[in-house]
Amino acid sequence: MEPTKYIWMDGEFVLWEEAKVHALTHALHYGSGAFEGLRAYETPEGPALFRVQEHFERLFYSTKAIGMEIPFSVEELEEATLELVRRNELEHCYIRPLAFYGYGKMGLNPTDAPVQVMIACWPWGAYLPHEMVDLKVSSYIRIHPKSTVADAKICGHYVNSILAVRELIGTDFHEALFLDYEGNIAEGPGENFFLVKGGTVKTPPLGNVLAGITRETVMELLKGEGYTTVEAQISLEEALEADEAFFTGTAAEVTPIRSIDGKILGSGSIGPVSQMTKQLYFDTVRGKKEDFRKYISFARR
Ligand SMILES: Cc1ncc(COP(=O)(O)O)c(C=O)c1O
């Protein structure tokens, strides 16, 4: 991780090395926080933050699930993020907002624990550093929607993802794939799943997966190209017979999938719909698609 100069913490810009918390921070013990991940892309008009408003709106949705009231507005957090990117003099970066229950109260009920908010950013290239990825179906299922608010981006949920990616250590697989409690495809540990079969694009429905902002963007982009994405359950058997498949996510962007559990999908090379989606996505986040510039906030200096 490449340190930058400042981290925004509880309303102030503090030096990277000084952005610290107490050892008895509630969230450190119980995962009682929620986070976001967004990116700023380099453009001739300055760093372009993609869908910053939607990311903070989702943060508020996630924190609401754990009864947390963030002592800032979406607009204040947006402005803090733009200013942070400016102050850190970055042309492109990954941005990590986090809201969490802090120090002052122990025990599971977080009521009365102080709420802390931080935003950090640093240069972070491709999350999945391969043109295409080989997936392993995880032996863990994606968290059950009746065990938690499954579509909130709550810190504690990510132990599920950590377990899945730890299973890959020492294997040749690049990323994990979760099934849901019914055995259908859910998503990756940090990515939504899409497949293409006979010209139809399909993705698992919302409810048991994160409502990915990239997922939504890609569906909108594909619609513009005449593809209506079908949101429906996908069995593992159906996924293995796909012509193409790809992951979407802020970190993973659009990453084509080569194989699942060793079974090569389609031709084994990047399919035409995946290639087109990837290109459309990169053009969009770099502000090259006029209709989608509404999603971009420039951190001009
Ligand atoms: C579990 C999970 N699924 C999907 C995604 C993709 O979401 P987005 O496109 O909003 O980054 C993420 C990343 O936030 C995630 O953590």
The ligand as a Gaussian input file, in Angstrom:
#p B3LYP/6-31G(d) Opt

LIG

0 1
 C      -19.469000      -8.456000      -1.993000
 C      -19.361000      -7.446000      -3.070000
 N      -20.047000      -7.637000      -4.215000
 C      -19.988000      -6.766000      -5.228000
 C      -19.211000      -5.628000      -5.147000
 C      -19.171000      -4.657000      -6.284000
 O      -19.812000      -3.474000      -5.919000
 P      -19.447000      -2.085000      -6.618000
 O      -19.631000      -2.300000      -8.060000
 O      -20.428000      -1.142000      -6.046000
 O      -18.060000      -1.787000      -6.250000
 C      -18.471000      -5.384000      -3.988000
 C      -17.655000      -4.176000      -3.864000
 O      -18.054000      -3.226000      -3.225000
 C      -18.559000      -6.299000      -2.918000
 O      -17.869000      -6.098000      -1.804000

